[in-house]
Amino acid sequence: MVRNSKSIWEAQEGKRLNILGDPFICKAVGEDTTNSWALFEATVLPGSVVPDHRHDGFDEAFYILDGELEMSLEGETMAVSPGYFINIRRGTVHGYRNTSSRAARYLTWAHPAGIEHFYEEISENVKRVPEDLEKVLSIAEKHQIQIMPPRED
């Protein structure tokens, strides 16, 4: 089937990326949805961190499928587990980390689409942090994502 006319994806089907070791699957992207929205399935390995950040160009939502994450929203931290739905409006500072001993999985939506280009660039160009931190910051800036200073634990 032609990619932009496809409507059904099988389990584990989609463009596979590697975000600093975490498996990431692009299920539906802008070319599939006339740039209306994008959907991704992510696995977050123990110890993985997405630093607090914000983006004014799109809304994002997470639905937790498996495991547990420590989610940060506007400086408040809470544990989220299967069944949790987290709606993140544009401009909201957020991030997460997996502090558990097992992988977590979630679905994430973005509206409008476009964030897939950020994920693709990170997957292709960033292999390790802190060694590749400057690349992360540069790619984030290009996609209008602002990485916040590390939070105090």
DAQUI-V445914 format. One record per residue. N is the residue number from 0. PSI is psi in whole degrees, -180 to 180 (999 if undefined). NEAR is the number of other ideal C-beta (glycine too) atoms within 10 Angstrom. Layout:
{{N;PSI;NEAR} {N;PSI;NEAR}}
This chain:
{{0;151;7} {1;133;5} {2;-47;9} {3;1;11} {4;5;7} {5;142;11} {6;-17;7} {7;129;6} {8;138;15} {9;166;6} {10;137;7} {11;6;10} {12;146;12} {13;173;18} {14;124;15} {15;131;12} {16;166;19} {17;108;13} {18;94;17} {19;42;17} {20;-17;12} {21;125;17} {22;139;16} {23;128;22} {24;124;18} {25;108;20} {26;-47;17} {27;132;19} {28;-178;24} {29;-41;18} {30;-18;12} {31;-18;22} {32;23;15} {33;41;10} {34;18;13} {35;-43;11} {36;168;19} {37;151;26} {38;137;21} {39;151;24} {40;126;21} {41;145;20} {42;130;19} {43;111;26} {44;157;14} {45;135;13} {46;-12;11} {47;145;19} {48;134;15} {49;113;19} {50;157;17} {51;136;19} {52;172;14} {53;155;17} {54;129;22} {55;-8;11} {56;-10;13} {57;154;20} {58;157;16} {59;148;19} {60;149;17} {61;141;21} {62;117;17} {63;125;20} {64;-38;16} {65;148;13} {66;-165;20} {67;140;17} {68;152;25} {69;108;16} {70;135;21} {71;127;19} {72;115;17} {73;42;11} {74;-10;10} {75;137;7} {76;138;13} {77;154;11} {78;133;11} {79;143;20} {80;-180;13} {81;134;13} {82;-18;8} {83;138;16} {84;127;11} {85;117;18} {86;122;11} {87;111;21} {88;155;11} {89;137;12} {90;-6;12} {91;127;15} {92;127;16} {93;162;21} {94;178;20} {95;166;22} {96;151;20} {97;103;21} {98;1;13} {99;-180;16} {100;5;8} {101;159;10} {102;150;15} {103;155;25} {104;145;16} {105;162;24} {106;142;16} {107;136;18} {108;149;20} {109;138;23} {110;122;16} {111;176;15} {112;171;21} {113;-28;18} {114;-19;23} {115;-29;21} {116;-36;15} {117;-50;17} {118;-41;21} {119;-44;16} {120;-40;18} {121;-46;20} {122;-41;18} {123;-30;11} {124;-16;12} {125;120;19} {126;-34;12} {127;145;9} {128;135;12} {129;-5;7} {130;-39;9} {131;20;16} {132;-42;12} {133;-36;10} {134;-44;15} {135;-49;19} {136;-40;13} {137;-45;14} {138;-42;20} {139;-47;18} {140;-42;11} {141;-35;11} {142;16;17} {143;42;13} {144;127;18} {145;116;14} {146;129;16} {147;158;14} {148;152;7} {149;143;10} {150;153;13} {151;133;4} {152;999;5}}
